[in-house]
């Protein structure tokens, strides 16, 4: 095992433990952004098993903080929560464009980490099935973003293709996002949603999904360009070759 493999493994595990056990005095949305950037570190790990768990641990850190934005049911439609959720989904989408599918999906599965820090824990005893269903919807939403961006694995597919895919995926996943809002409304009876509220939530989700996913594609290619690399693919995984393409 390389020293870097050990470092990434230890860091990801420590950060996850710290998120669970220690109250970090930083806003959840700031932590989501920080962990979204750090979540690409496992790409540099050679050991496939360690890489799998590395993505899982960093994703769990992100979704733990997404859950912290859901301390009250009415926050489901809040701008900051939707922004955090969209950043989390966009991160999985970008990982999907450079990593093998099983590792990208390990990121999506970790969306379950939103459960223990969200308002859902309050209703677990009374509505365990419904609470679990909402978490499964959250995992499905993340996995769908991963699935659609898997199709961008080609050296010639850059920012333009990423932006187009962001628009398509944002629109296609609106029904899944609505389930996150509608299920608590119907079952828990703790929030009220009007037609105008639903329209606002859909608009926020579609807009912020497009912005975050597009920004992630731009940032990915910008970092690659700054490093003087060009992107290729081998065995379902991105390979970065020194030397800018013309």
BALOBA-1460 file (C-alpha; in Angstrom, 3 decimals):
// residues 246
<rec num="1" residu="x" x="0.000" y="0.000" z="0.000"/>
<rec num="2" residu="x" x="1.369" y="3.416" z="-0.941"/>
<rec num="3" residu="x" x="1.811" y="6.108" z="1.695"/>
<rec num="4" residu="x" x="-0.735" y="8.281" z="-0.143"/>
<rec num="5" residu="x" x="-3.297" y="5.470" z="0.047"/>
<rec num="6" residu="x" x="-2.829" y="5.354" z="3.810"/>
<rec num="7" residu="x" x="-3.079" y="9.139" z="4.129"/>
<rec num="8" residu="x" x="-6.352" y="9.354" z="2.165"/>
<rec num="9" residu="x" x="-7.842" y="6.440" z="4.094"/>
<rec num="10" residu="x" x="-6.928" y="7.862" z="7.494"/>
<rec num="11" residu="x" x="-8.005" y="11.412" z="6.632"/>
<rec num="12" residu="x" x="-11.398" y="10.348" z="5.245"/>
<rec num="13" residu="x" x="-12.116" y="8.112" z="8.249"/>
<rec num="14" residu="x" x="-11.054" y="10.792" z="10.761"/>
<rec num="15" residu="x" x="-13.140" y="13.488" z="9.067"/>
<rec num="16" residu="x" x="-16.200" y="11.228" z="9.043"/>
<rec num="17" residu="x" x="-15.715" y="10.379" z="12.732"/>
<rec num="18" residu="x" x="-15.227" y="14.053" z="13.578"/>
<rec num="19" residu="x" x="-18.450" y="14.964" z="11.775"/>
<rec num="20" residu="x" x="-20.348" y="12.335" z="13.735"/>
<rec num="21" residu="x" x="-18.794" y="12.752" z="17.180"/>
<rec num="22" residu="x" x="-17.670" y="16.382" z="17.302"/>
<rec num="23" residu="x" x="-19.763" y="19.492" z="16.732"/>
<rec num="24" residu="x" x="-17.634" y="21.387" z="14.220"/>
<rec num="25" residu="x" x="-18.242" y="25.155" z="14.581"/>
<rec num="26" residu="x" x="-18.616" y="25.747" z="10.848"/>
<rec num="27" residu="x" x="-21.809" y="26.294" z="8.875"/>
<rec num="28" residu="x" x="-23.036" y="23.024" z="7.255"/>
<rec num="29" residu="x" x="-23.121" y="24.616" z="3.795"/>
<rec num="30" residu="x" x="-19.441" y="25.578" z="4.150"/>
<rec num="31" residu="x" x="-18.580" y="22.029" z="5.215"/>
<rec num="32" residu="x" x="-20.507" y="20.652" z="2.236"/>
<rec num="33" residu="x" x="-18.366" y="22.746" z="-0.113"/>
<rec num="34" residu="x" x="-15.144" y="21.759" z="1.664"/>
<rec num="35" residu="x" x="-15.934" y="18.043" z="1.576"/>
<rec num="36" residu="x" x="-17.172" y="18.303" z="-2.019"/>
<rec num="37" residu="x" x="-13.682" y="19.502" z="-2.993"/>
<rec num="38" residu="x" x="-11.928" y="16.881" z="-0.854"/>
<rec num="39" residu="x" x="-14.104" y="14.057" z="-2.203"/>
<rec num="40" residu="x" x="-11.997" y="13.815" z="-5.365"/>
<rec num="41" residu="x" x="-8.935" y="12.740" z="-3.331"/>
<rec num="42" residu="x" x="-9.715" y="8.997" z="-3.492"/>
<rec num="43" residu="x" x="-9.178" y="9.151" z="-7.264"/>
<rec num="44" residu="x" x="-5.429" y="9.208" z="-6.613"/>
<rec num="45" residu="x" x="-5.577" y="5.996" z="-4.542"/>
<rec num="46" residu="x" x="-4.405" y="2.916" z="-6.420"/>
<rec num="47" residu="x" x="-6.026" y="0.266" z="-4.236"/>
<rec num="48" residu="x" x="-9.554" y="-0.270" z="-5.578"/>
<rec num="49" residu="x" x="-11.073" y="-1.299" z="-2.232"/>
<rec num="50" residu="x" x="-9.638" y="1.692" z="-0.412"/>
<rec num="51" residu="x" x="-10.851" y="3.962" z="-3.190"/>
<rec num="52" residu="x" x="-14.362" y="2.550" z="-2.823"/>
<rec num="53" residu="x" x="-14.493" y="3.330" z="0.882"/>
<rec num="54" residu="x" x="-12.736" y="6.670" z="0.394"/>
<rec num="55" residu="x" x="-15.557" y="7.905" z="-1.833"/>
<rec num="56" residu="x" x="-18.084" y="6.517" z="0.635"/>
<rec num="57" residu="x" x="-16.494" y="8.276" z="3.618"/>
<rec num="58" residu="x" x="-16.169" y="11.657" z="1.917"/>
<rec num="59" residu="x" x="-19.711" y="11.419" z="0.562"/>
<rec num="60" residu="x" x="-20.949" y="10.546" z="4.048"/>
<rec num="61" residu="x" x="-19.299" y="13.746" z="5.326"/>
<rec num="62" residu="x" x="-21.142" y="15.742" z="2.662"/>
<rec num="63" residu="x" x="-24.548" y="14.185" z="3.309"/>
<rec num="64" residu="x" x="-24.186" y="14.378" z="7.088"/>
<rec num="65" residu="x" x="-24.068" y="18.123" z="6.609"/>
<rec num="66" residu="x" x="-26.950" y="18.021" z="4.132"/>
<rec num="67" residu="x" x="-28.883" y="16.330" z="6.944"/>
<rec num="68" residu="x" x="-27.871" y="19.117" z="9.346"/>
<rec num="69" residu="x" x="-29.710" y="21.514" z="7.045"/>
<rec num="70" residu="x" x="-32.857" y="19.428" z="7.621"/>
<rec num="71" residu="x" x="-33.264" y="19.916" z="11.353"/>
<rec num="72" residu="x" x="-36.886" y="20.960" z="10.778"/>
<rec num="73" residu="x" x="-39.344" y="19.552" z="8.175"/>
<rec num="74" residu="x" x="-40.140" y="22.995" z="6.781"/>
<rec num="75" residu="x" x="-36.500" y="23.310" z="5.710"/>
<rec num="76" residu="x" x="-37.135" y="20.780" z="2.917"/>
<rec num="77" residu="x" x="-38.003" y="23.680" z="0.639"/>
<rec num="78" residu="x" x="-35.430" y="26.073" z="2.054"/>
<rec num="79" residu="x" x="-33.017" y="27.645" z="-0.429"/>
<rec num="80" residu="x" x="-29.915" y="26.674" z="1.571"/>
<rec num="81" residu="x" x="-30.971" y="23.023" z="1.907"/>
<rec num="82" residu="x" x="-31.699" y="22.713" z="-1.803"/>
<rec num="83" residu="x" x="-28.350" y="24.364" z="-2.563"/>
<rec num="84" residu="x" x="-26.533" y="21.890" z="-0.294"/>
<rec num="85" residu="x" x="-28.380" y="18.962" z="-1.864"/>
<rec num="86" residu="x" x="-27.538" y="20.176" z="-5.369"/>
<rec num="87" residu="x" x="-23.844" y="20.576" z="-4.486"/>
<rec num="88" residu="x" x="-23.841" y="17.016" z="-3.135"/>
<rec num="89" residu="x" x="-25.495" y="15.652" z="-6.295"/>
<rec num="90" residu="x" x="-23.189" y="17.635" z="-8.580"/>
<rec num="91" residu="x" x="-20.153" y="16.253" z="-6.771"/>
<rec num="92" residu="x" x="-21.330" y="12.705" z="-7.404"/>
<rec num="93" residu="x" x="-21.961" y="13.582" z="-11.040"/>
<rec num="94" residu="x" x="-18.415" y="14.886" z="-11.535"/>
<rec num="95" residu="x" x="-16.893" y="11.884" z="-9.772"/>
<rec num="96" residu="x" x="-18.909" y="9.758" z="-12.190"/>
<rec num="97" residu="x" x="-17.194" y="11.428" z="-15.180"/>
<rec num="98" residu="x" x="-13.694" y="10.458" z="-14.012"/>
<rec num="99" residu="x" x="-14.194" y="7.280" z="-12.005"/>
<rec num="100" residu="x" x="-15.400" y="3.727" z="-12.575"/>
<rec num="101" residu="x" x="-19.118" y="3.240" z="-11.997"/>
<rec num="102" residu="x" x="-18.875" y="1.090" z="-8.850"/>
<rec num="103" residu="x" x="-16.855" y="3.776" z="-7.098"/>
<rec num="104" residu="x" x="-19.175" y="6.553" z="-8.232"/>
<rec num="105" residu="x" x="-22.176" y="4.617" z="-6.934"/>
<rec num="106" residu="x" x="-20.437" y="4.110" z="-3.581"/>
<rec num="107" residu="x" x="-20.608" y="7.895" z="-3.324"/>
<rec num="108" residu="x" x="-24.360" y="7.829" z="-4.036"/>
<rec num="109" residu="x" x="-25.043" y="5.092" z="-1.478"/>
<rec num="110" residu="x" x="-23.488" y="7.235" z="1.265"/>
<rec num="111" residu="x" x="-26.438" y="9.635" z="0.955"/>
<rec num="112" residu="x" x="-27.920" y="7.515" z="3.755"/>
<rec num="113" residu="x" x="-25.636" y="9.528" z="6.075"/>
<rec num="114" residu="x" x="-28.146" y="12.398" z="5.902"/>
<rec num="115" residu="x" x="-30.495" y="10.340" z="8.059"/>
<rec num="116" residu="x" x="-29.029" y="10.627" z="11.588"/>
<rec num="117" residu="x" x="-28.602" y="14.414" z="11.508"/>
<rec num="118" residu="x" x="-31.964" y="15.292" z="9.908"/>
<rec num="119" residu="x" x="-35.458" y="15.791" z="11.307"/>
<rec num="120" residu="x" x="-36.292" y="12.247" z="10.173"/>
<rec num="121" residu="x" x="-34.825" y="10.841" z="13.393"/>
<rec num="122" residu="x" x="-37.706" y="12.496" z="15.249"/>
<rec num="123" residu="x" x="-40.241" y="10.437" z="13.323"/>
<rec num="124" residu="x" x="-38.325" y="7.155" z="13.174"/>
<rec num="125" residu="x" x="-40.252" y="5.531" z="16.023"/>
<rec num="126" residu="x" x="-43.688" y="6.545" z="14.729"/>
<rec num="127" residu="x" x="-43.008" y="6.310" z="10.979"/>
<rec num="128" residu="x" x="-39.935" y="4.098" z="10.461"/>
<rec num="129" residu="x" x="-41.038" y="2.917" z="7.011"/>
<rec num="130" residu="x" x="-41.729" y="6.406" z="5.706"/>
<rec num="131" residu="x" x="-38.488" y="7.794" z="7.120"/>
<rec num="132" residu="x" x="-36.579" y="4.986" z="5.439"/>
<rec num="133" residu="x" x="-38.442" y="5.613" z="2.181"/>
<rec num="134" residu="x" x="-37.368" y="9.266" z="2.160"/>
<rec num="135" residu="x" x="-33.736" y="8.264" z="2.633"/>
<rec num="136" residu="x" x="-34.043" y="5.764" z="-0.231"/>
<rec num="137" residu="x" x="-35.437" y="8.556" z="-2.399"/>
<rec num="138" residu="x" x="-32.441" y="10.701" z="-1.451"/>
<rec num="139" residu="x" x="-30.043" y="7.880" z="-2.399"/>
<rec num="140" residu="x" x="-31.931" y="7.333" z="-5.668"/>
<rec num="141" residu="x" x="-31.662" y="11.039" z="-6.500"/>
<rec num="142" residu="x" x="-27.890" y="10.974" z="-6.015"/>
<rec num="143" residu="x" x="-27.567" y="7.705" z="-7.969"/>
<rec num="144" residu="x" x="-29.551" y="9.089" z="-10.920"/>
<rec num="145" residu="x" x="-27.149" y="12.034" z="-11.204"/>
<rec num="146" residu="x" x="-24.281" y="9.534" z="-11.205"/>
<rec num="147" residu="x" x="-26.031" y="7.394" z="-13.827"/>
<rec num="148" residu="x" x="-26.667" y="10.192" z="-16.310"/>
<rec num="149" residu="x" x="-23.160" y="11.625" z="-16.072"/>
<rec num="150" residu="x" x="-21.635" y="8.186" z="-16.699"/>
<rec num="151" residu="x" x="-22.405" y="8.877" z="-20.352"/>
<rec num="152" residu="x" x="-19.842" y="11.695" z="-20.479"/>
<rec num="153" residu="x" x="-16.878" y="9.329" z="-20.368"/>
<rec num="154" residu="x" x="-15.089" y="10.325" z="-23.532"/>
<rec num="155" residu="x" x="-12.039" y="12.525" z="-23.943"/>
<rec num="156" residu="x" x="-13.853" y="14.961" z="-26.254"/>
<rec num="157" residu="x" x="-16.734" y="15.538" z="-23.818"/>
<rec num="158" residu="x" x="-15.977" y="18.683" z="-21.878"/>
<rec num="159" residu="x" x="-17.777" y="21.647" z="-20.361"/>
<rec num="160" residu="x" x="-20.323" y="22.060" z="-23.177"/>
<rec num="161" residu="x" x="-21.523" y="18.463" z="-22.877"/>
<rec num="162" residu="x" x="-21.518" y="18.754" z="-19.096"/>
<rec num="163" residu="x" x="-23.753" y="21.823" z="-19.164"/>
<rec num="164" residu="x" x="-26.195" y="20.141" z="-21.561"/>
<rec num="165" residu="x" x="-26.290" y="17.056" z="-19.351"/>
<rec num="166" residu="x" x="-26.835" y="19.249" z="-16.278"/>
<rec num="167" residu="x" x="-29.940" y="20.764" z="-17.883"/>
<rec num="168" residu="x" x="-31.338" y="17.355" z="-18.875"/>
<rec num="169" residu="x" x="-30.660" y="15.715" z="-15.511"/>
<rec num="170" residu="x" x="-32.054" y="18.649" z="-13.529"/>
<rec num="171" residu="x" x="-35.328" y="18.420" z="-15.454"/>
<rec num="172" residu="x" x="-35.570" y="14.620" z="-15.410"/>
<rec num="173" residu="x" x="-34.973" y="14.376" z="-11.659"/>
<rec num="174" residu="x" x="-37.626" y="16.921" z="-10.662"/>
<rec num="175" residu="x" x="-40.206" y="14.152" z="-9.911"/>
<rec num="176" residu="x" x="-37.726" y="12.410" z="-7.584"/>
<rec num="177" residu="x" x="-36.967" y="15.679" z="-5.810"/>
<rec num="178" residu="x" x="-40.701" y="16.349" z="-5.403"/>
<rec num="179" residu="x" x="-41.068" y="13.063" z="-3.537"/>
<rec num="180" residu="x" x="-38.743" y="14.454" z="-0.856"/>
<rec num="181" residu="x" x="-41.196" y="17.314" z="-0.389"/>
<rec num="182" residu="x" x="-44.531" y="15.577" z="-0.908"/>
<rec num="183" residu="x" x="-44.004" y="12.484" z="1.288"/>
<rec num="184" residu="x" x="-43.486" y="14.473" z="4.537"/>
<rec num="185" residu="x" x="-46.374" y="16.732" z="3.552"/>
<rec num="186" residu="x" x="-48.764" y="13.791" z="3.129"/>
<rec num="187" residu="x" x="-47.583" y="11.575" z="5.993"/>
<rec num="188" residu="x" x="-46.206" y="13.748" z="8.780"/>
<rec num="189" residu="x" x="-48.694" y="16.632" z="8.408"/>
<rec num="190" residu="x" x="-46.091" y="19.013" z="9.795"/>
<rec num="191" residu="x" x="-45.722" y="21.276" z="6.763"/>
<rec num="192" residu="x" x="-48.181" y="22.894" z="4.411"/>
<rec num="193" residu="x" x="-47.487" y="23.173" z="0.694"/>
<rec num="194" residu="x" x="-49.448" y="25.275" z="-1.767"/>
<rec num="195" residu="x" x="-49.181" y="25.127" z="-5.542"/>
<rec num="196" residu="x" x="-47.032" y="28.258" z="-5.530"/>
<rec num="197" residu="x" x="-44.732" y="26.724" z="-2.898"/>
<rec num="198" residu="x" x="-44.272" y="23.585" z="-4.996"/>
<rec num="199" residu="x" x="-43.514" y="25.693" z="-8.065"/>
<rec num="200" residu="x" x="-40.915" y="27.680" z="-6.135"/>
<rec num="201" residu="x" x="-39.240" y="24.512" z="-4.835"/>
<rec num="202" residu="x" x="-39.106" y="23.012" z="-8.335"/>
<rec num="203" residu="x" x="-37.643" y="26.224" z="-9.740"/>
<rec num="204" residu="x" x="-35.000" y="26.339" z="-6.997"/>
<rec num="205" residu="x" x="-34.040" y="22.716" z="-7.514"/>
<rec num="206" residu="x" x="-33.822" y="22.948" z="-11.305"/>
<rec num="207" residu="x" x="-31.888" y="26.226" z="-11.230"/>
<rec num="208" residu="x" x="-29.444" y="25.261" z="-8.478"/>
<rec num="209" residu="x" x="-28.900" y="21.789" z="-9.943"/>
<rec num="210" residu="x" x="-27.986" y="23.349" z="-13.273"/>
<rec num="211" residu="x" x="-25.706" y="25.960" z="-11.681"/>
<rec num="212" residu="x" x="-23.842" y="23.563" z="-9.374"/>
<rec num="213" residu="x" x="-23.396" y="20.769" z="-11.932"/>
<rec num="214" residu="x" x="-22.281" y="23.199" z="-14.633"/>
<rec num="215" residu="x" x="-19.889" y="24.912" z="-12.217"/>
<rec num="216" residu="x" x="-18.473" y="21.523" z="-11.230"/>
<rec num="217" residu="x" x="-17.808" y="20.653" z="-14.897"/>
<rec num="218" residu="x" x="-16.117" y="24.012" z="-15.456"/>
<rec num="219" residu="x" x="-14.005" y="23.630" z="-12.305"/>
<rec num="220" residu="x" x="-12.961" y="20.099" z="-13.278"/>
<rec num="221" residu="x" x="-11.726" y="21.134" z="-16.712"/>
<rec num="222" residu="x" x="-10.167" y="24.339" z="-15.360"/>
<rec num="223" residu="x" x="-8.084" y="22.377" z="-12.834"/>
<rec num="224" residu="x" x="-7.072" y="19.889" z="-15.550"/>
<rec num="225" residu="x" x="-6.002" y="22.762" z="-17.817"/>
<rec num="226" residu="x" x="-4.047" y="24.515" z="-15.075"/>
<rec num="227" residu="x" x="-2.153" y="21.300" z="-14.400"/>
<rec num="228" residu="x" x="-1.250" y="21.019" z="-18.065"/>
<rec num="229" residu="x" x="-3.101" y="17.726" z="-18.575"/>
<rec num="230" residu="x" x="-5.477" y="16.295" z="-21.110"/>
<rec num="231" residu="x" x="-8.093" y="13.702" z="-20.264"/>
<rec num="232" residu="x" x="-8.412" y="10.193" z="-21.673"/>
<rec num="233" residu="x" x="-10.244" y="7.066" z="-20.522"/>
<rec num="234" residu="x" x="-9.032" y="3.527" z="-19.872"/>
<rec num="235" residu="x" x="-10.995" y="0.715" z="-18.255"/>
<rec num="236" residu="x" x="-13.881" y="3.037" z="-17.417"/>
<rec num="237" residu="x" x="-11.667" y="5.502" z="-15.561"/>
<rec num="238" residu="x" x="-10.176" y="8.856" z="-16.521"/>
<rec num="239" residu="x" x="-6.450" y="9.005" z="-17.215"/>
<rec num="240" residu="x" x="-4.759" y="12.398" z="-17.127"/>
<rec num="241" residu="x" x="-1.886" y="12.736" z="-19.581"/>
<rec num="242" residu="x" x="0.678" y="15.507" z="-19.301"/>
<rec num="243" residu="x" x="0.498" y="17.932" z="-22.199"/>
<rec num="244" residu="x" x="-2.409" y="20.165" z="-23.148"/>
<rec num="245" residu="x" x="-4.512" y="19.217" z="-26.109"/>
<rec num="246" residu="x" x="-4.497" y="21.710" z="-28.961"/>
